[in-house]
C-alpha cells in the first residue's frame, strides 16, 4: 500500500469536513420541517401531538410481560422521542445525538 502524501491527508480532511457540513445542513433542515409539521402552538398541531403522545406511550410505561408487545410499544415510544428531539434539542445537542449516523454516512435517513 503506497504512503499517503500531505496532500492526500488534507484532501481527505477537506472531504470529511464537507460531509459533516452537509450533514449539519440536512439535520437542521429536517429539524425545521419537524417544527413546522408538529407545531403544538396551533390548534391542529396541539391536537396531533396530544394524540401521538397517547398512541406512543409517551407518558406511561411500555412494559408488558409479553416481550414482543413490550418491544412493539418501545418502538412506538422511540418514534415519539425522535419527534421530541427534533422539536426541543438545540443544534449542538442534535448533532451530538446523531453523530454516529454522520460517521457511518447515513444522515439522509
C-alpha positions as CSV (number, residue, x, y, z in Angstrom):
1,X,0.0,0.0,0.0
2,X,1.5,3.3,-1.0
3,X,2.2,6.0,1.5
4,X,-0.2,8.9,1.7
5,X,1.1,12.3,1.0
6,X,0.3,15.5,2.9
7,X,-2.0,16.5,0.0
8,X,-3.8,13.2,0.3
9,X,-4.4,13.8,4.0
10,X,-5.5,17.4,3.5
11,X,-7.9,16.3,0.7
12,X,-9.4,13.6,2.9
13,X,-9.8,16.1,5.8
14,X,-11.5,18.6,3.5
15,X,-13.9,15.9,2.2
16,X,-14.7,14.8,5.8
17,X,-15.4,18.5,6.8
18,X,-17.6,18.8,3.7
19,X,-19.6,15.7,4.7
20,X,-20.1,17.0,8.2
21,X,-21.2,20.4,6.9
22,X,-23.7,18.7,4.5
23,X,-24.9,16.5,7.4
24,X,-25.4,19.6,9.6
25,X,-27.4,21.3,6.9
26,X,-29.5,18.3,6.4
27,X,-30.2,17.8,10.1
28,X,-31.1,21.4,10.6
29,X,-33.4,21.4,7.6
30,X,-35.1,18.3,9.0
31,X,-35.4,20.0,12.4
32,X,-37.2,23.0,10.8
33,X,-39.5,20.6,8.9
34,X,-40.4,18.8,12.2
35,X,-41.1,22.2,13.8
36,X,-43.4,23.2,11.0
37,X,-45.3,19.9,10.9
38,X,-45.5,19.3,14.7
39,X,-46.2,22.9,15.8
40,X,-48.0,22.4,19.1
41,X,-48.8,26.2,19.1
42,X,-51.5,25.7,16.5
43,X,-54.8,24.0,17.4
44,X,-54.2,21.3,14.8
45,X,-50.6,20.7,15.9
46,X,-51.6,20.5,19.6
47,X,-54.3,18.0,18.8
48,X,-51.9,15.9,16.7
49,X,-49.2,16.0,19.4
50,X,-51.6,15.0,22.1
51,X,-52.8,12.1,20.0
52,X,-49.3,11.0,19.2
53,X,-48.2,11.2,22.8
54,X,-51.1,8.9,23.8
55,X,-50.5,6.5,21.0
56,X,-46.8,6.3,21.5
57,X,-47.0,5.7,25.3
58,X,-45.0,8.9,25.8
59,X,-46.1,9.4,29.4
60,X,-46.6,5.9,30.6
61,X,-44.6,2.7,30.8
62,X,-44.0,0.5,27.7
63,X,-43.6,-2.6,30.0
64,X,-45.5,-5.7,29.1
65,X,-44.9,-9.2,30.2
66,X,-45.0,-10.3,26.6
67,X,-41.6,-9.3,25.3
68,X,-42.9,-8.9,21.7
69,X,-45.6,-6.5,22.8
70,X,-43.1,-4.6,25.0
71,X,-40.7,-4.3,22.0
72,X,-43.6,-3.0,19.9
73,X,-44.6,-0.4,22.5
74,X,-41.0,0.7,22.9
75,X,-40.7,1.1,19.1
76,X,-43.7,3.4,19.2
77,X,-42.2,5.4,22.0
78,X,-38.8,5.7,20.2
79,X,-40.6,7.4,17.3
80,X,-42.2,9.8,19.8
81,X,-38.7,10.6,21.2
82,X,-37.3,11.2,17.8
83,X,-40.0,13.8,17.2
84,X,-39.4,15.4,20.5
85,X,-35.6,15.5,19.9
86,X,-36.2,17.4,16.7
87,X,-38.6,19.8,18.4
88,X,-36.7,20.5,21.6
89,X,-33.0,19.9,21.2
90,X,-30.7,22.7,20.0
91,X,-28.3,22.3,17.1
92,X,-25.4,21.1,19.3
93,X,-27.5,18.5,21.1
94,X,-29.0,17.2,17.9
95,X,-25.6,16.9,16.2
96,X,-24.2,15.0,19.3
97,X,-27.2,12.7,19.3
98,X,-26.9,11.8,15.6
99,X,-23.1,12.0,15.3
100,X,-22.8,8.2,15.0
101,X,-25.1,8.4,11.9
102,X,-22.8,11.1,10.4
103,X,-19.8,8.9,10.9
104,X,-21.5,6.0,9.1
105,X,-22.6,8.3,6.3
106,X,-26.3,7.6,6.7
107,X,-27.5,11.1,7.6
108,X,-30.2,11.1,5.0
109,X,-32.3,8.5,6.8
